Amino acid sequence: MPSPRTQQAIARLADLTPRQIVAELDRYIVGQADAKKSVAIALRNRWRRQRAPEAIREEISPNNIILIGPTGVGKTEIARRLAKLSGAPFAKVEASKFTEVGYVGRDVESMVRDLIESAIDMVRTERESEVEDLANEKVDDRLLDLLLPVPPVATGDAPEVKAEHDAALERHKRTRDKLRLLLLDGQLDGREVELEVTQSGPGMPGMATPGGNEGMESMAEWFRDMMPKKKKRRTVKVSEARRILLDEELEKLIDLDDITDDALERTEAMGIIFLDEIDKIAGERGQGGGPDVSREGVQRDLLPIVEGSNVQTKYGMVKTDHILFIAAGAFHVSKPSDLIPELQGRFPIRVELKPLTEQDFVRIMTEPENALTKQYAALVEADGASLEFKDDGIAELARVATRVNERMENIGARRLHTVMTTLLEDVLFDLPDRGKDAVVVDAAMVRERLKSISEDEDLRKYIL
């Protein structure tokens, strides 16, 4: 039975019906109704499973999904937004980076280790937010102790000595109260203080080399944790001292064992792994040797994790039985049926995402809450100017992006980023010096700035 905290996290899904989940995804992603509907049902089933009778609850497996479609149509964004919406631990991995057991490279179990790390970070952030006010109060007191040490205790029993000592303490208290106000107002951030900081112990030589074995890296991290920590006195500004001391106070106030237990539960009950480029490990079966053998080996290594198994991590054993796997691939060369039959069976839901049209590009630039036009407008406003996109300017941008995608590799909505960056490069460069005049993007401006590039095949290849 999940802990009360995990149950609370799952209970938050009760307010999200599939229709509401789709509506939330619509705020950021244009089109792809079928994919949104499938992931919405899969997310709602998380809550439904917890409401099922205990006798059958463990038997209800997640309906893993394969999203099929070209690059840049929203596959990754759908999975990422789904995880954020549900507050679930999320890990994105690329299947093409995996190698069969026995070869140099990432092993498939690393995706579960990535997921538990995501859960640890998520739970730690929640716990820190709960005690942040108390931690800041403790930090303020420690900073005041550094800025204004308590006066030494006077020795002697004479009444005048005691009176002088009491007066000194009273002056110290008044000064401390004044300093506290200045500290809270940020007026002391530039002052320097001396404090003792903890330094991590040295790692084990040769164990954490880039691209090395992940098990060796975990052992190196464990070795560092076991080594005694060295203390060193440093002189830093108050602003940096606050950051250092806040980390120390948060470490004291949160229970690491509690974080680990909660993270393990959430990973097993709510975790989502997005397995991108799964088409890169699919190949026509029965061709004998060559790279396809290694691809099939990776698939067979993936199979027990997707089916449900125990994976050892540095935080403990993780059961993968109820982790939701969302796979994605363009499948230009291969097709889902080229995956080994056992793996196909673990992804019962297949959704084909539609290529984006010119009209979709117009909607992408205007409808989502994080639309590119709104992002660039915010960047321009930071310099005190304004950026306005006319309807005909947006339509022309969509036309250029569509045409470039047709003539070159189709990278979907990502083409809008390259087109927009090229269009506004000079504007953003000159912005601090050009004054506060409004920048207007209309069709004429788009044609003027992009015509020579979009019509020159060599320039288009390297710039757009």
C-alpha positions, 0 to 999 in steps of 0.5 A: 500500500502506498504511503500517505504522501504517495496516495496524495500525489496520486489523488491529485489525478482525481481532478483530471478527467481525460477531457480535462487532460486533453484540454491542458495539453491543447494549451501547449500543443497544436493538433494530434488529438488521437495521441492526446486522447491515448495518453489522457486515458493512460494517465487517468488509468493511474488513478483508476488502478489505485481505486480498484480492489486490492486483490486485482490492483497489482494485476492491472498493467499500464497500457504502454504507447508507441507514438509514430510520426516524423520529427517535430510533430509533438511526440516528446512535448506530449509526453513531457507535458503529461508528466508535468501535468500529473506531477509524475517522475519523468525520464526521457531516454534515446533507445539508440544510445543503448547497447546490448549487455556486454558492449561498451555504452549505456545499458537499458537499466540506466533509464530506470536509474534516470527515473529514480533520480528524477523522483529524488529531485522532485520529492526533495524539492517538495520537502525543501519548500515545506521547510524553506521558511524555517531554513531561511530564519536559521540562515538569517541568525547564522549570518547575523552571528557572522556579521556581529559576533556575541560580545565575550562574557565578562569575568568578575563578580563586581556589580559594575562588571555585571552592569557593563556586561548587561549593557553590552548585551543590550547594545548588541541586541539593538545593533543585531535588530538593525542589522537584521532589517538591513539583511532582509532588505538585501543591503548587506549582500555585498559585505564579506564574511568568513565561514567554514565550508565542507569540501567533497572528498576525492573520487577514486581515480579512473572510476568516473571517466566520461562514457565509462561504465555506469556501475563504476560511476555509481561506485565512485559516487558511493566512495566519495560519500564514504570519504571523510569531508574536509572543512575549509574556511572561506571569505565570501560575500553575504549573498553567496554565504546565504546560498551555502548556509541555506543548503546546509540548513535544508540538509539538516531539516529534511529526512533523506530516508523519507525522501528516498522511500517516497521517491521509490514509491512514486517511481513505481506507482507513477513513473513515466519513461519516454523512450525516444527513437525506438525505430532506431533499434528496429530492423528486419528480422532474420537477416543474420549478422550485422548491426541488426543483431545488436539492435535485437539484443537491445530489444531483448534487454528492454523486454524484461524492464517493460514487462516488469522486473526489479532493477537495482539502483543506489537508492534500492530496488525499483519494480518496473511493473507499473511504470508507464512507457511511452515510446516514439519513433519516426519509423521512416525506414523500419516499422513497428512490426519490425520490433520483436513480437514480445516487445510489440506486445508490451506496447498495445496502444499505437498512435500515428501523429500527423505531419504538420501543415502550413496552417498548423504552423500558423496555429503553433505561432499563435495559440499555445501559451508558450508560442514562439511569438510570445517568447520573442516578444518577451525577449524584446520587452526586456530591452524596453521595446515591443515586438508585434506580429501581424497576421500576414507576417505569421502567415508568411513565416509559416509559408517559408517554414513549410517550403523549406521543410518540403525542399530539405529534411522535414523537421516539423515545428523545429523549423520555426525556431531556425526561421524565427532566429534568422528573421530576428537576428539583426533586430535582437543584436541592434535592440539595446542601441536602437531605442524603444521603437516598436518592431513590427513583423509583417509579410514584407519584412519576412520576405525582405529578410528571408528571401535571399536565404530561402531561395539560395539552396546552399544558404538554406541548407546551412542557415534554415 
